[in-house]
Amino acid sequence: MIVALVVATLPITYFRDEATAAGGRPAWWLAGRIARNVAGVVLIVVGILLSIPGVPGQGLLTLLAGVVLVDFPGRHRAARAIARWRGVLLGINRLRALLGRPPLVPPD
């Protein structure tokens, strides 16, 4: 469910646009940021486990959702690199189609 929520809320040009820094956040935003990073780390670990041969599941999509959630330098570049892997963007766009969202524009 978290993967579907992350994929559904991405803007269609997420892999094309450069990340922008946002300032002036309210104090409660820090708690949300911490929760988002914890969820992202959990998704990255689960994505790695699901990527092991023989383990069923969408490992690369889960890994990408985790990378999108976690704050670290180069996050946007890493997310674009994962989206370029064969079948990842196709899987994301299939999930978005099921959720009634337009497809993401592929990275350069």
Order of alpha helices (4+ residues) and beta strands (2+ residues): alpha-alpha-alpha-alpha-alpha
